Amino acid sequence: MAKTKTSYDVIYQVVRLIPKGRVATYGQIADLADLPGQARLVGYALYRVDMQLSDVPWHRVINAKGEVSESPLRYGTDYLQRSLLEQEGILFSSEGKVNLNEYRWRPKLPIWETRNEG
């Protein structure tokens, strides 16, 4: 019996497609996961990723302003996120922003044939 995919599963599936050296926004991932208007859900899903064990490149998702979202609840992972992006060659402005015109991931649509593949 096939496992039914949760919203988090689909979000993780989309985020895994972001190539090294590219970023996507929370809203962009929500749209690609067929969850329009659910950018916050994407944030919640990525917050739950085990950064040490997961194959989900959570650090490649930033906010619509081109910034790493900062919060004391992230316990320093906002700094880790920026460092990981810089290691992939992504440059930040002096204001701490990524040029989305240059670094935004622009996948060919549809990104997969069937969303409910097992």
Helices and strands as residue ranges (DSSP letters): H 7-15, E 24-25, H 26-32, H 39-47, G 58-60, E 61-62, G 72-74, H 77-87, H 100-103
